[in-house]
Amino acid sequence: MLWVLLAAAEPQGSTIFRVRSSRHERRNAVVSVYIAAVLLLILVGRKFAATIYDVVITRLTVRWYAVVLESFDDGSKILDVGVGTLSALAPHASMIANKRLTIAGVDYESAYVKAAQLRIDRDPTLKARVVVRCASVYDTQTLEELRAAHGPFDGAYFSGSLTLMPDPVAALRAAAAVVRPGGTIHCTQTYQRRTPPLLATIKPLLKYATTIDFGQLTTERRARSIFRESGFEIKQHKVIADSVDTPFQAAYHTILLVPS
Ligand SMILES: C[S@@+](CC[C@H](N)C(=O)[O-])C[C@H]1O[C@@H](n2cnc3c(N)ncnc32)[C@H](O)[C@@H]1O
């Protein structure tokens, strides 16, 4: 990069050549600065993955957890799929205690699970009611172990995680397999109404700069087809009050029924 900047400052040959080559070199310098900035972001991002995640994601999902946890009956046992760092769940510790909820969370990102475990260790209320494991939703053996130890679950919850998964329909079925007959699967997520140009390409690439996997852009129509393909009855699919609801995207709370 230094070489490009020095070369851009150095006079060479004819005026036309100088103009063309300096334009070319300036462009190279800009590209180099851009690449250096992206590399720096990646390095910083890897080190502070859990913190970046808390700032970017939690702002939205604390509200979603409030809506979903409130909707469960007292004493319910819940599997949280893609629990993350627990930053969205932890602010609801007193509701979890008052409603006597039991929550088992899984997430396949070990940095997030470590951060979640630290939160649990610091808070006696969470410690009594929440466990986390580092595992993928497709790891059926771990889900079975959690069901045996903390279930059977009355419900499973995907907060902002379903469309990150390579096969969302299989993920819904894997979670349903450890939910009791007649239980529920809750999904909260934003879906696109309109897609600004290039966003569909940029969104999956954001994880390299931020360490956060934002998944594929999912339209409202695609979301409905995922839920239909799962084969479960759709009890509710509605926009969450006081969350995202713009001409471009909306946050939905969907409830599926596990057959009795
Ligand atoms: C957007 S974050 C949401 C975290 C948290 N539920 C919340 O709402 O704040 C999505 C989470 O899903 C997790 N995730 C993605 N794919 C997964 C998979 N196959 N199995 C388990 N967790 C997964 C990610 O690691 C991430 O922590």
The ligand as an SDF file (V2000), in Angstrom:
LIG
                    3D

 27 29  0  0  0  0  0  0  0  0999 V2000
  -29.0130  -13.5330   14.9580 C   0  0  0  0  0  0  0  0  0  0  0  0
  -28.3730  -14.5830   16.1790 S   0  0  0  0  0  0  0  0  0  0  0  0
  -29.6880  -14.5580   17.3620 C   0  0  0  0  0  0  0  0  0  0  0  0
  -29.2540  -14.9110   18.7410 C   0  0  0  0  0  0  0  0  0  0  0  0
  -30.3260  -14.8460   19.8380 C   0  0  0  0  0  0  0  0  0  0  0  0
  -31.2930  -15.8820   19.6360 N   0  0  0  0  0  0  0  0  0  0  0  0
  -30.9870  -13.4890   19.8280 C   0  0  0  0  0  0  0  0  0  0  0  0
  -32.1100  -13.3920   19.3120 O   0  0  0  0  0  0  0  0  0  0  0  0
  -30.3950  -12.5180   20.2990 O   0  0  0  0  0  0  0  0  0  0  0  0
  -28.5450  -16.1740   15.4550 C   0  0  0  0  0  0  0  0  0  0  0  0
  -27.8350  -17.2700   16.2280 C   0  0  0  0  0  0  0  0  0  0  0  0
  -28.0800  -18.5200   15.6000 O   0  0  0  0  0  0  0  0  0  0  0  0
  -26.9110  -19.3080   15.7100 C   0  0  0  0  0  0  0  0  0  0  0  0
  -26.9750  -20.3980   14.7300 N   0  0  0  0  0  0  0  0  0  0  0  0
  -26.9430  -20.2780   13.3790 C   0  0  0  0  0  0  0  0  0  0  0  0
  -26.9930  -21.4880   12.7930 N   0  0  0  0  0  0  0  0  0  0  0  0
  -27.0640  -22.4010   13.8050 C   0  0  0  0  0  0  0  0  0  0  0  0
  -27.1520  -23.8160   13.8520 C   0  0  0  0  0  0  0  0  0  0  0  0
  -27.1580  -24.5550   12.7340 N   0  0  0  0  0  0  0  0  0  0  0  0
  -27.2390  -24.4190   15.0580 N   0  0  0  0  0  0  0  0  0  0  0  0
  -27.2190  -23.6760   16.1990 C   0  0  0  0  0  0  0  0  0  0  0  0
  -27.1310  -22.3360   16.2230 N   0  0  0  0  0  0  0  0  0  0  0  0
  -27.0600  -21.7000   15.0380 C   0  0  0  0  0  0  0  0  0  0  0  0
  -25.7960  -18.2880   15.4760 C   0  0  0  0  0  0  0  0  0  0  0  0
  -24.5560  -18.7540   15.9420 O   0  0  0  0  0  0  0  0  0  0  0  0
  -26.3180  -17.1000   16.2520 C   0  0  0  0  0  0  0  0  0  0  0  0
  -25.8780  -17.0900   17.5800 O   0  0  0  0  0  0  0  0  0  0  0  0
  1  2  1  0
  2  3  1  0
  2 10  1  0
  3  4  1  0
  4  5  1  0
  5  6  1  0
  5  7  1  0
  7  8  2  0
  7  9  1  0
 10 11  1  0
 11 12  1  0
 11 26  1  0
 12 13  1  0
 13 14  1  0
 13 24  1  0
 14 15  1  0
 14 23  1  0
 15 16  2  0
 16 17  1  0
 17 18  1  0
 17 23  2  0
 18 19  1  0
 18 20  2  0
 20 21  1  0
 21 22  2  0
 22 23  1  0
 24 25  1  0
 24 26  1  0
 26 27  1  0
M  CHG  2   2   1   9  -1
M  END
$$$$
